[in-house]
Amino acid sequence: MKGQAEHELQRSSWRLALQTGALLVLLLVAIAGSVLLIVSTSQATAAQRLLATATEHVDSIVDAPAGTWLAISNQGLLTASPGMPSGLPDLKAIEAVAASGVAAQKDVSIGGRSYTVRTADSGGRVVQAVFDRHENLEELNRLGLALLLTCGGAVVLTSLLAVWLARRTMRPMAEALDRQRRFVADASHELRTPLTLLSMRAQMLRRRLATSSPQESPAKIEADVDAMIEDSRSLTRLLEDLLVSADSRRVEHMDVDVVRLADDVVESFSASAARRSVVVERSGMADPMVITGVPTALRRLFVALLDNAVRFARTQVDVGVSIASRTLVITVCDDGPGFADNVKPRAFERFATAPPSDAAPEDGAAPRHYGLGLALVAEVAAQHRGRVEIGTQPSGAVIVVHLPIRRNPGNTPATGSWVRTVVSRLRRMF
């Protein structure tokens, strides 16, 4: 797939990846926020429980829970835990609670560290507990960083995966769109010339019929009619090629006798080739050779190869079928001008054109049009996991198609297929 369809596929894939990444970012932000909120709430609840225990159930400053400091005011005597942060205890809070009896709690920041201070009346004493929130905040920061790295990595990996999945999912649609566009372009490009020629011949025939005398020989009129019939046949073949190239349906593979198929196509071309003084012969295998493939596609492959060979051959075309290393080899040779060196790399492209290989540059020979035929051969070969190439010979042209000999996994087991092949061969022999 090339050109605009490939560009649209890439653009759509990245757009889908960005949308997926944006949705994933929102989802992960919501999840990360929920996790941080839950952890922060859990820390606050644990700290509150620790402060309540310290202010209500601890009798001495030496019994202060880990991470806390205590200050106890009893009948005007104030004692405080060693290491109490500078600026604490909060004497104003102790006096206020001693006067009102109502517990008070607040957050303070001293020297860049955060503390929670709770002051409460406990049995005639005022107890103030100081909790260091630094470890909790550090834990939240570490958790936030871990979530950021994890979520960022997940967003990147998911976006790349979305690109891959989008390309994999959208490629059939892009290929179908590209096939449709190519079909329209091919049809408009190729149908213009034969339709114009056919219309021109019809107008000339009508003019001749209108101006001819009754005594005029009908030979010229018959020649014009024959030319129109030949033009209509060419147009029909072109339409068939266009429809085959545009057909994207998945067809079922089945057993195909390639030797018999080759014989049928050669026989069907013999009459039309004879009118061009060209002899079409078969060589190679004569016994049946069954492979798994699409019968209609393989027939189009033989038809396209023979049509190209007969069109350019001078006197002879040879169609060979053989086997080499578990590979079916189809060879079509003709004694025509062959392929020019500059056209060999693109001979199987759609509508490839090139001057004849035997024409000098100064001759001004009309370029040779290869149309859709050889492009169809390449597509059918690829559909059957094979390949096509231009062979070498002293003169003329040779096209070689390699098709793997394999069985369809969806068919019956190999033993049954082998038995059916043997029975089929015995029937042909007797």
Secondary structure as GFF3:
##gff-version 3
##sequence-region A 1 430
A	DSSP	alpha_helix	3	57	.	.	.	ID=ss1
A	DSSP	three_ten_helix	61	63	.	.	.	ID=ss2
A	DSSP	beta_strand	68	74	.	.	.	ID=ss3
A	DSSP	beta_strand	77	80	.	.	.	ID=ss4
A	DSSP	alpha_helix	91	100	.	.	.	ID=ss5
A	DSSP	beta_strand	104	110	.	.	.	ID=ss6
A	DSSP	beta_strand	113	122	.	.	.	ID=ss7
A	DSSP	beta_strand	125	132	.	.	.	ID=ss8
A	DSSP	alpha_helix	134	211	.	.	.	ID=ss9
A	DSSP	alpha_helix	219	246	.	.	.	ID=ss10
A	DSSP	beta_strand	254	257	.	.	.	ID=ss11
A	DSSP	alpha_helix	258	275	.	.	.	ID=ss12
A	DSSP	beta_strand	279	284	.	.	.	ID=ss13
A	DSSP	beta_strand	290	293	.	.	.	ID=ss14
A	DSSP	alpha_helix	295	312	.	.	.	ID=ss15
A	DSSP	beta_strand	316	323	.	.	.	ID=ss16
A	DSSP	beta_strand	327	334	.	.	.	ID=ss17
A	DSSP	three_ten_helix	344	346	.	.	.	ID=ss18
A	DSSP	beta_strand	353	354	.	.	.	ID=ss19
A	DSSP	three_ten_helix	361	363	.	.	.	ID=ss20
A	DSSP	beta_strand	368	369	.	.	.	ID=ss21
A	DSSP	alpha_helix	373	383	.	.	.	ID=ss22
A	DSSP	beta_strand	387	390	.	.	.	ID=ss23
A	DSSP	beta_strand	397	404	.	.	.	ID=ss24
A	DSSP	alpha_helix	414	429	.	.	.	ID=ss25
###
